[in-house]
Amino acid sequence: MKAFKLYPGITEYTEFADFARSASLGRDDLILTNEYIYNPVISDLNLGCQTVFQEKYGVGEPSDVMVDAILDELRSRKYNRIIAVGGGTIIDIAKVLAVAASGDKVDDLYEKMADLKKVHELIIVPTTCGTGSEVTNISIINRTTKGVKQGIVSTSMYADEAALIPGMLKTLPYGVFATSSIDAMIHAVESFLSPNACPVSEMFSKAALEMIIPDWKKAVEKGGKDAWKDDADRFLRASNYAGIAFGYAGCAAVHALSYPIGSVHHVPHGQSNQLMFADVMKKYQEKKPVGKLNDLEAILAPMLGCDPSEAMEKLYGLMDAVLKKDPLREHGVTEDELPVFSQNVLDTQQRLLNNNYVELSYDDILDIYRKAF
Ligand SMILES: [Fe+2]
């Protein structure tokens, strides 16, 4: 039996200052963030916290090189709590730092994954509305030596507290909002369809969709790049709920197939998921037209104002209005990469493929890539 358990405490504050006061942030705390987040919001609070700015150690999504460089920097420092303030990259790095003993390198953590212990208390403040990573126990690291993105997973990597602060989303550029909210929506769908879902996780998946879909519609109807900000608190909460759901039930083929595109062509995570989403769902529909997919269609239909049979097509259209989707080739993917990606997914992403709505073979995966190409 696998019991549903929520490990981190979840708190909500309006602004970062409210959180800082409540958590009594001070010089024994290490804030891991980006300078562009720290300077406008945290700097003036004069908290006296130690800081690490991730961008000084590498660009893009977390890699072994980046995390090892940060671990090297931290070896000489003394601090108790880690306060991660940022998007997926910051959060994934912070979860790794929280379980790294002095002397550990990223490769060591993969080797002793089953025995990882928490070394630092961890508080996570997400600044995008997508990853839900503040409530999961996994970090995805690009292992440059192996040419693959792989998860480090451990119960010790759960945050002690996930602090939701809508004020942190005020300056989020539209593109980041779009890709991160698409990621959250896909977390909700993949976790809902997962054979490992349970009634409690399904409730969180559904609640996330019930916030994201109507709020997307509202933002698209209003028009403009800032319309979504009226509902920033709901997008943040939806992302968190979707995180709770996939933290239990898992993500699946959409994420699995998007990883090679992200790691080889550096397409942002949420966007690479969007590139795969519709064609994975269509393959699901083709292989297993009767099943939980129909429950999903029934949930989506009233939100999208259509018949359940049209719900998925309507959803793809709405996603396209949030962020225009281009074929894979527009992102630099070449046709001869598709068989390589398909084999790579089968070889390295079984953790995700195990959560598929229906089993996908090599030929199915290649066909999905070809349709999206
Ligand atoms: Fe994701």
Boltz pocket constraint, residues with backbone or C-beta under 6 A from the ligand:
constraints:
  - pocket:
      binder: B
      contacts: [[A, 130], [A, 131], [A, 183], [A, 187], [A, 255], [A, 269], [A, 273]]
      max_distance: 6.0
